[in-house]
Amino acid sequence: MLDGFLYRGAPLRLESRYRRVGDVLMYERYFERDAPVLVMVHGIGVSSRYFLPTAARLAERCNVYAPDLPGFGFSAPLGLRPTVRRLADAFEAWLDAADLKVPDAVVANSFGCQVVADFAARRPERVARLVLVGPTIDRRARSLGRQAARLALDSVREPVGLLALETIDYVQHLRKSGIGAFVEMIRDPLERNLSLVRAPTLVVRGDRDPIVPRTWAEEVAATLPRGRLVEVAGAAHAVNYNAPDALTRLTLEFLHEPDAATGC
């Protein structure tokens, strides 16, 4: 029922299934066609579900996958403390299980950017290009208290539907995995990995995003060897949910740039 609500205005619907990845049963949403491959990585506490507004639009032109990381959404937990490194390793294991050697692009939001940056820094040969949407954590606000305050401000700028979805996903995640991933999100210094990312990277920020201030987004883009920042007018933190048409357009345009062309 909730997934159906997320497809409003989208031309296609994704399918879903479980996939055994080592000892962990992972859930994924997907739309397969003979086209370039996009993989979408969700943020903290939530699941691949909030990527559906963008994923369904991109599925018109691309082969789209959106897994739930271990301990999130419908995926089983790792059984270990969910550090960024372990989640990045789980993401790589999922790519292997899905037979996706080098996706044409990985699109991540929020905490997903930290997971993807860790993966890209250690496995540059497996990353063709990245889209980092609202990358956390701002190094000038690395505390649970400051992040909670920014999240509270963002909540009044997001659509009501996203808040309902987040409530469901957060409860589901906390029951399975506790607060470990939230602590790791604060501890992980994203900036440590950025200079090691070789792939062309588009940094996307909603211009009403209080979690990722413009100064931090500019620093992220500048630290990336091949980074560039684009802002989406009127959008808050979850651009993939609150501005799916804009993010779809930006992603497809990025894939068509000379150094990032895929034919998508």
N, C-alpha and C positions, 0 to 999 in steps of 0.2 A: 504493500500500500504506500509506504513512505517513498520507496524507489520510484513508483509511478508519478508521485508529485514532483520529483526532481526532473522528470523528462519534459516538463511543460515547455513547449516551443522548440523542442529538439526533434529532428527528423527521424532518428533511429533509436533503438533501445539495445543495450548491451545484454549479453548472456552472462551466466555465472556458473562457477564450478569450484570444487575443491581439488587441490593438487598436493600429493605427498612430496615433501621436500626434506629429505633426510628423515629425521625423527619427528618432524613437525608437519601437521596437516594445515596447509594454507589455503585461504579462500581468495578467489580472484574474479574480477569482472572483466569481460573482454568482448571485442568485436573483431572477428578475423576476416580478412579479405586479402586478395593479392595486391598488396600495397606496402609502402614503408611502415616501419614499426615505431610506435610511440608507447612508452611506458610511463605511468603516472604514479607518483609516490606521495602518500598523504602525510598530514601533520600529526602533532601530539594528541593522543586521546581519541582521535576520530578514526575514520576508516576510508576506504576507497569510495564509499557512497557519496561523499560530498564533492567528488570529482565528476560525478555523472553529468551535470549540466554541460561541462566542457568536453568530457570524453565522448558523449553522444554526438556532439557537433563535429568533433575531429574524426569520428568514425565514418563520416561521409567520404573522407579523402584518405584515411589512413587505417592501418591495422593497430588497434588500441588494446592495451592491457593495463589493468589497475588492480594490483594485489593489495590485500590487507597484510601489513607486516605482522610477524608473530606477536601474539598478545593483544592485537588490535582487531576491531571488527569481529568477523567470524573466524579468524585464524586462531589456532591453539597457541599458547604461550611457549616461550623458549625453554622454560624450566631453569633458566639462569637469569641473573640480573640483566635487564635489557639495556646494555650500554649502546652507545652509538656505533661502536666498532662491531659489536655482535649483531646488531640489526643490519648494518651494512654487509656483513658476511652472509646473513640470512637472505638479504636481497640478491646477492650474487648467486647463492645456492638456488634461489627461485629462478633466476635467469637461466641457470644451467638446466634445471628441471624442465623449464619451458622451451628449451632449445633456442634461446635468444642470445646468440653469442655477442653481437654488438647492435643494440637497438639504434635506430636512426636518431632518436632523441629521447631523453628522459626529462619529464616535466615534474617538478616537485614543489610542494607548498610548505612553508613554515619549517617545522622540525624535520620534515622530509628532506629539506635542502641540506640539513646537517648530515643526515644519513647518506644522501647521494654525494655530497662533497667528500666525505670520508672514503666512499667507494671509488670515486673518480680520481682522488689523489693517489690511491694505492693501486688502482687498476686502470690507468689511463688508456691502455690499449682496448678497453671494452666500452669506452664512452666516446661516441661520435660528436654529440653536442648536448647541451643542457639548457633548460629553462628553469630558473630559480625564481619562484613566486613568493614574495614576502619572506626572504631568508632570515631566520633567527640564528643565534641570539645576539642582539645589539650588545657589543662588549662594554658599553657605558652603562648598561642596566642589567648586569648579570646577577640577579637575585630573584628569588621566588616572589618576594613582596612587590618589587617594581614590575615584574612581568604580570603578576596578578592584577595590579592596578591598570596596566595597559590593556590587558585582556578585558577587564570590566568596561573600559572606555570603548573598546572595539565592539563589544557586544551590543551597544546601543546604536552602532552605525551599520550593523549587518542586518540582512533580512530576517524576519521572525522565523521563517522556515529553517534557516541555518541553526538558530539557537535550539530549536526542537530537536534537530538531527544531532547536534553536539551533545545535548543532554543524554540522549539515548546511547550514543557511542561512548561518551565518557563513563557512564555507569557500567557499561559492558566491559570496557577496558580496565577500570579500577577493580572490578570484581575478580578479574582474571590475573592482573599483573600488579596491582597496587600503584604506588606513586613513583616507583623506581625510574621509569622513563622520564617523568617530569624532572626529577633530580638530575638525571643525566643530560637532559636538554640544557639546563642551566650551567652545568659543569663543562660541557663540550665547547672548546674555543673554535668556532667555525673559521675564524680568520687564519688559523694555523694551517688549514688545508687549502685555502683558496689559491695561494700562489703556486700550488702543485697541480692544479687542474689545467690540463692542456687543451681541452675541448673548447670550441667557441661557445660562449655562454651568454644568454640573454637574461638579465635580471629584471624582473617585473615587480612593480610596487603600485598598490592603489594609493592615490594621492591623499586619501583620508585614513590611511593605516597608522594607528598610534603605536602599534607593536613594533613596526619597522619604520623609524623616522627616515626622512629623506637623507640626512647626513650619513646614517648607517648604510642605507642602500647604495649611496654614492661610493662609500668606502669599499663595500663588497665588490662593486663593479670595477673599481680602480685597482683592487688587489688581484683580481682575476687577470691572468695574462692576456686573455682574449674576451674580456667582459664588456658589456654595454648595458646601460640602464634605460628602461622605458617606464613611464608612469601612466596609469590608467585613471583618467579623470572621474571623480565621483565614487571610486571604489574603495572599500575598506581592505581588511587583511586577506580574506579568502577570495581573491579575485577569481579563482576557478569556480566559485559558487555565485558570487554576486555580480560578476561581469563576464559570463562565459563567452558571449559573442566577441568581446574585445580580446580575450585571451586566445580564443581560437584563431582570430585574424592575425594576432601578433606571432603566434606559434607557426602558422603556415607561412607567413612572410619571412620569418627567420629561417625556416627550412629552405626557402628559395634563394636566400642570399648566396653570392658566388662561392664563399668558402664553407657553406653549409647546405649545399644543394642536395636534395635527395630524390627529386622528381615527384614528391608527394603532392 
